[in-house]
């Protein structure tokens, strides 16, 4: 029976034809022009090189197939006998050389622009760690962490997945449009890579090194990316969100962040109640600790131990504080002393010692954390 007459074949073809046009429209394998001048230049360079390769492929395979067909043995063709032809050697050396030079000239011009980060107006230090980003606005003296915001229920298929599943964060990177921003990119643990396709920025974050990149965003909007370097078990849960604002909106946002930073600094010297610490500690735990130890504190043994009823959460509080501050060598337990503020550290340790039935009654104050950090 011919393939096209089989019922199952007709069914498959019919289903394909009835598929929504939007699904087909979203399918693409090409680069996107992006929203910056350099991203559009990269896209244009990509298309030029692509069409050069297409022409080379058509010519080479065209000549090859024509030669095979026109000079086949059945037509009585006799192979030419020649050896070490200087003319042929010059032709197949000169033509590729000229093509490569023609491709290298525009590529070099674009690369020079990509690496020219001078005369920036804003400098943002981007520090990667497992599995989050920290953005420090060096010109304005404040910074914050950016973490995955997708709900755990979506990840574990307990709830429908949102439109931006695994591509949403609690604190996006906010930048002004029409302003040159320089990125200083590094990492605190393993190699990561900060990648936002719409900005044409993809730069490795390497511990002990600082790589530079830059952007000038033309259009206000939200632009998403991801870590592009395999960096551990939660590599796929490390999204990037950049929000580009008009200058006036950006200035207002910076003012609000400076005010919040000042208020946070004031909290370090205050005596907070247990309820205040538990509320804040629960949020900090959900953001920074739950990925490994679970929201219920049960962990994922043997790699990530449980905190519920554990010796560390029920034992000596100073040992608990030291573990959170400095991590544990040879394990996946990271050092949070440089990652979290004294307030967040005090809150999360208080939470871990009193949540899930641990109920030690211990209350850790920010001043206590500051004193221990100063002594180290």
C-alpha positions as CSV (number, residue, x, y, z in Angstrom):
1,X,0.0,0.0,0.0
2,X,1.5,3.4,-0.9
3,X,2.5,5.5,2.1
4,X,0.1,8.4,1.2
5,X,-2.9,6.2,1.2
6,X,-2.3,4.8,4.7
7,X,-4.9,6.1,7.3
8,X,-2.3,6.9,9.9
9,X,-0.3,8.9,7.4
10,X,-3.3,11.0,6.5
11,X,-4.1,11.5,10.1
12,X,-0.6,12.8,10.9
13,X,-0.5,15.1,7.9
14,X,-4.0,16.5,8.8
15,X,-3.0,17.2,12.3
16,X,0.1,19.1,11.1
17,X,-2.0,21.2,8.8
18,X,-4.5,21.9,11.5
19,X,-1.8,23.1,13.9
20,X,-2.2,26.7,15.0
21,X,-0.4,29.2,12.7
22,X,1.0,30.9,15.8
23,X,2.9,27.8,16.8
24,X,4.6,27.7,13.4
25,X,5.2,31.5,13.5
26,X,7.1,31.1,16.8
27,X,9.4,28.5,15.5
28,X,12.7,30.0,14.3
29,X,16.3,29.0,14.1
30,X,17.8,32.4,13.2
31,X,19.3,35.1,15.4
32,X,17.2,38.1,16.3
33,X,18.2,41.7,15.6
34,X,17.8,42.7,19.2
35,X,17.2,46.2,20.6
36,X,20.7,47.8,20.5
37,X,22.8,49.2,17.7
38,X,25.5,46.6,18.3
39,X,23.0,43.7,18.3
40,X,21.7,44.8,15.0
41,X,25.2,45.1,13.6
42,X,26.0,41.6,14.8
43,X,22.8,40.3,13.2
44,X,23.7,42.0,9.9
45,X,27.2,40.5,10.0
46,X,25.7,37.1,10.7
47,X,23.4,37.4,7.7
48,X,26.3,38.5,5.4
49,X,28.4,35.5,6.4
50,X,25.4,33.2,6.1
51,X,24.7,34.2,2.5
52,X,28.4,34.0,1.6
53,X,28.3,30.4,2.9
54,X,25.1,29.7,1.0
55,X,26.7,31.0,-2.3
56,X,29.9,28.9,-1.7
57,X,27.8,25.8,-1.0
58,X,25.6,26.3,-4.1
59,X,28.7,26.9,-6.3
60,X,30.7,24.0,-4.9
61,X,28.0,21.4,-4.9
62,X,26.6,22.7,-8.3
63,X,30.0,22.2,-9.9
64,X,30.5,18.8,-8.2
65,X,27.0,17.5,-9.3
66,X,27.4,18.9,-12.8
67,X,30.8,17.3,-13.1
68,X,29.5,13.9,-11.9
69,X,26.6,14.1,-14.4
70,X,28.3,15.6,-17.4
71,X,31.5,13.5,-17.2
72,X,30.1,10.1,-16.3
73,X,31.6,7.0,-17.7
74,X,28.4,6.0,-19.5
75,X,28.9,9.0,-21.8
76,X,32.4,7.9,-22.7
77,X,34.1,10.6,-20.7
78,X,37.9,10.1,-20.3
79,X,39.6,11.4,-17.1
80,X,42.2,14.1,-17.8
81,X,45.7,13.2,-16.8
82,X,47.6,16.0,-15.0
83,X,49.7,16.3,-11.9
84,X,50.7,19.2,-9.7
85,X,49.1,22.0,-11.8
86,X,50.4,25.3,-10.7
87,X,47.4,27.1,-12.1
88,X,44.9,24.9,-10.2
89,X,46.9,25.3,-6.9
90,X,46.9,29.1,-7.3
91,X,43.1,29.2,-8.1
92,X,42.0,27.1,-5.1
93,X,44.4,29.0,-2.8
94,X,43.6,32.6,-4.0
95,X,39.8,32.4,-4.1
96,X,39.4,31.1,-0.4
97,X,42.0,33.7,0.7
98,X,40.1,36.6,-0.9
99,X,36.8,35.3,0.6
100,X,38.3,35.1,4.1
101,X,39.7,38.6,3.9
102,X,36.3,39.9,2.7
103,X,34.6,38.2,5.7
104,X,37.3,39.3,8.2
105,X,37.1,43.0,7.5
106,X,33.5,43.6,8.7
107,X,33.9,41.0,11.4
108,X,37.0,42.8,12.8
109,X,35.2,46.2,12.8
110,X,32.3,44.7,14.8
111,X,34.6,42.9,17.3
112,X,36.4,46.2,18.0
113,X,33.1,47.8,18.8
114,X,32.0,44.9,21.0
115,X,35.2,45.3,23.2
116,X,35.1,49.1,23.4
117,X,33.5,49.6,26.8
118,X,35.1,53.0,27.5
119,X,33.1,56.2,28.1
120,X,30.4,54.4,30.0
121,X,27.9,56.5,32.1
122,X,26.8,53.7,34.4
123,X,29.0,50.8,35.8
124,X,27.2,47.7,37.0
125,X,29.1,44.8,38.6
126,X,27.5,41.5,38.0
127,X,28.5,38.7,40.3
128,X,27.3,35.1,39.6
129,X,26.9,32.5,42.2
130,X,25.1,29.2,42.5
131,X,22.3,30.0,41.5
132,X,21.6,33.7,41.4
133,X,23.0,37.0,40.3
134,X,24.1,40.0,42.2
135,X,23.9,43.5,40.7
136,X,26.0,46.3,42.3
137,X,25.5,49.8,40.9
138,X,29.0,51.1,41.5
139,X,28.1,54.8,40.7
140,X,25.3,54.9,43.2
141,X,26.5,52.7,46.0
142,X,23.8,50.0,46.3
143,X,23.2,46.5,45.1
144,X,20.9,43.5,45.4
145,X,20.5,39.8,44.5
146,X,18.3,38.6,41.7
147,X,16.7,35.2,42.2
148,X,14.3,32.9,40.3
149,X,10.7,33.8,41.1
150,X,8.9,30.9,39.5
151,X,6.9,29.1,42.1
152,X,8.1,25.6,43.3
153,X,4.6,24.2,42.5
154,X,5.1,25.2,38.8
155,X,8.5,23.5,38.8
156,X,7.2,20.3,40.3
157,X,4.0,20.3,38.1
158,X,1.6,21.0,41.0
159,X,0.4,24.1,39.3
160,X,0.0,25.4,35.7
161,X,3.2,26.9,34.3
162,X,3.2,30.7,33.7
163,X,4.0,32.6,30.5
164,X,7.5,33.2,31.7
165,X,8.2,29.9,33.3
166,X,11.8,29.8,34.6
167,X,12.4,33.3,33.1
168,X,11.1,35.5,35.9
169,X,13.0,37.0,38.9
170,X,12.2,38.8,42.1
171,X,14.6,41.7,41.4
172,X,15.4,42.5,37.7
173,X,18.3,44.5,36.5
174,X,17.0,48.0,35.8
175,X,18.8,50.2,33.3
176,X,18.1,53.5,31.4
177,X,17.6,53.7,27.7
178,X,20.0,55.6,25.4
179,X,22.8,55.4,28.0
180,X,26.0,53.4,27.8
181,X,26.2,50.9,30.6
182,X,29.4,48.9,31.3
183,X,29.1,45.5,32.8
184,X,31.9,44.1,35.1
185,X,31.2,40.4,35.2
186,X,32.7,37.9,37.7
187,X,31.7,34.9,39.8
188,X,32.1,33.8,43.4
189,X,32.2,30.0,43.0
190,X,32.2,28.3,39.5
191,X,32.1,29.5,35.9
192,X,28.7,31.1,34.8
193,X,27.8,33.1,31.8
194,X,25.6,36.2,31.7
195,X,23.6,36.1,28.4
196,X,20.8,38.4,27.2
197,X,20.2,37.8,23.5
198,X,18.2,41.0,22.8
199,X,21.2,43.0,24.1
200,X,23.8,40.9,22.2
201,X,25.7,40.5,25.5
202,X,27.1,37.0,26.4
203,X,30.1,37.1,28.7
204,X,31.6,34.4,31.0
205,X,31.6,35.0,34.7
206,X,34.8,33.5,36.0
207,X,36.0,33.4,39.7
208,X,39.0,35.6,40.2
209,X,38.6,37.4,36.9
210,X,36.5,40.4,35.8
211,X,35.3,40.4,32.2
212,X,33.8,43.6,30.6
213,X,30.9,44.1,28.3
214,X,28.6,47.0,27.6
215,X,25.2,48.0,26.1
216,X,23.1,50.9,25.0
217,X,19.5,49.9,24.9
218,X,17.4,51.8,22.4
219,X,13.8,50.8,23.5
220,X,12.1,50.6,26.9
221,X,11.0,47.1,27.7
222,X,11.7,43.8,29.4
223,X,14.5,41.6,28.1
224,X,15.1,38.1,29.3
225,X,18.1,35.8,29.3
226,X,19.7,32.9,31.2
227,X,23.0,31.6,32.5
228,X,24.7,30.1,29.4
229,X,27.3,28.0,31.2
230,X,26.6,24.7,32.9
231,X,27.2,25.6,36.5
232,X,25.6,22.9,38.7
233,X,22.3,21.2,39.5
234,X,20.2,24.4,39.3
235,X,21.8,25.9,36.2
236,X,18.4,25.9,34.5
237,X,17.0,28.0,37.4
238,X,19.2,31.0,36.9
239,X,17.3,33.5,34.7
240,X,18.2,37.1,33.9
241,X,15.6,39.9,33.5
242,X,16.6,43.4,32.3
243,X,14.1,46.2,32.5
244,X,14.9,49.3,30.4
245,X,13.3,52.5,31.5
246,X,13.2,56.1,30.3
247,X,15.7,58.3,32.1
248,X,13.2,60.0,34.4
249,X,11.7,56.7,35.5
250,X,15.2,55.2,36.0
251,X,16.3,58.2,38.2
252,X,13.2,57.7,40.4
253,X,13.9,54.0,40.7
254,X,17.5,54.8,41.8
255,X,16.3,57.2,44.4
256,X,13.9,54.6,45.8
257,X,16.7,52.0,46.0
258,X,19.0,54.4,47.8
259,X,16.3,55.1,50.3
260,X,15.7,51.4,50.8
261,X,19.5,50.8,51.3
262,X,19.6,53.5,53.9
263,X,16.7,52.0,55.8
264,X,18.3,48.6,55.6
265,X,21.4,50.0,57.1
266,X,19.5,51.5,60.0
267,X,18.0,48.0,60.8
268,X,21.5,46.6,61.5
269,X,21.6,48.5,64.8
270,X,18.0,47.8,65.9
271,X,16.7,45.1,68.2
272,X,14.1,43.2,66.2
273,X,11.3,41.1,67.7
274,X,11.1,37.4,67.1
275,X,8.0,37.8,64.9
276,X,9.8,40.4,62.7
277,X,12.8,38.1,62.3
278,X,10.6,35.0,61.6
279,X,8.6,36.9,58.9
280,X,11.7,38.2,57.2
281,X,13.6,34.9,57.7
282,X,10.9,32.9,56.1
283,X,11.1,35.1,52.9
284,X,14.9,34.9,52.9
285,X,14.9,31.1,53.4
286,X,12.4,30.6,50.5
287,X,14.6,32.7,48.3
288,X,18.1,31.5,49.2
289,X,17.8,28.2,51.0
290,X,14.7,26.3,49.8
291,X,16.2,25.2,46.5
292,X,18.5,22.9,48.4
293,X,16.8,22.3,51.8
294,X,13.1,22.4,50.6
295,X,10.5,24.8,51.9
296,X,9.5,22.2,54.6
297,X,13.2,21.9,55.8
298,X,13.4,18.3,54.9
299,X,16.3,18.7,52.5
300,X,17.3,16.2,49.7
301,X,19.6,13.7,51.5
302,X,22.4,12.8,51.2
303,X,23.6,15.9,49.4
304,X,21.4,18.5,51.1
305,X,20.6,17.5,54.7
306,X,17.3,18.3,56.4
307,X,17.2,21.3,58.8
308,X,14.0,20.1,60.4
309,X,15.0,18.4,63.7
310,X,18.7,18.6,62.7
311,X,21.6,18.8,65.1
312,X,22.8,22.0,63.5
313,X,19.4,23.8,63.9
314,X,18.8,22.5,67.4
315,X,22.4,22.6,68.6
316,X,24.9,25.4,69.5
317,X,23.7,28.6,67.8
318,X,27.2,29.9,67.3
319,X,28.1,26.7,65.3
320,X,24.9,27.3,63.3
321,X,25.8,31.0,62.6
322,X,29.4,30.0,61.6
323,X,28.1,27.4,59.1
324,X,25.8,29.9,57.5
325,X,28.4,32.6,57.4
326,X,31.4,30.5,56.1
327,X,29.8,27.5,54.5
328,X,31.4,24.0,54.7
329,X,34.4,23.1,52.7
330,X,34.0,20.0,50.5
331,X,30.2,20.2,50.4
332,X,27.5,22.1,48.5
333,X,26.9,24.4,51.5
334,X,27.9,27.9,50.3
335,X,29.2,30.8,52.5
336,X,26.4,33.4,52.8
337,X,28.4,35.9,54.9
338,X,29.3,38.0,51.9
339,X,26.0,37.3,50.1
340,X,23.4,38.4,52.7
341,X,23.0,41.4,54.9
342,X,23.4,41.2,58.7
343,X,19.6,41.6,59.0
344,X,18.9,38.7,56.5
345,X,21.4,36.5,58.1
346,X,20.0,37.0,61.6
347,X,16.5,36.5,60.3
348,X,17.1,33.3,58.4
349,X,19.1,31.7,61.2
350,X,16.3,32.6,63.7
351,X,13.8,31.1,61.3
352,X,15.7,27.9,60.8
353,X,16.0,27.5,64.6
354,X,12.3,28.0,65.2
355,X,10.5,26.7,62.1
356,X,9.1,23.2,61.4
357,X,8.8,22.4,65.1
358,X,12.4,23.1,65.9
359,X,11.2,25.7,68.5
360,X,14.5,26.5,70.2
361,X,13.3,30.0,71.2
362,X,16.7,31.5,70.0
363,X,16.5,35.0,68.6
364,X,19.6,36.1,66.6
365,X,20.0,39.9,66.3
366,X,21.8,41.7,63.4
367,X,24.3,43.3,65.8
368,X,25.4,39.8,66.9
369,X,26.0,38.8,63.3
370,X,27.9,42.0,62.6
371,X,30.1,41.4,65.7
372,X,31.0,37.9,64.5
373,X,31.7,39.0,61.0
374,X,34.0,41.7,62.2
375,X,35.9,39.2,64.4
376,X,36.6,36.9,61.4
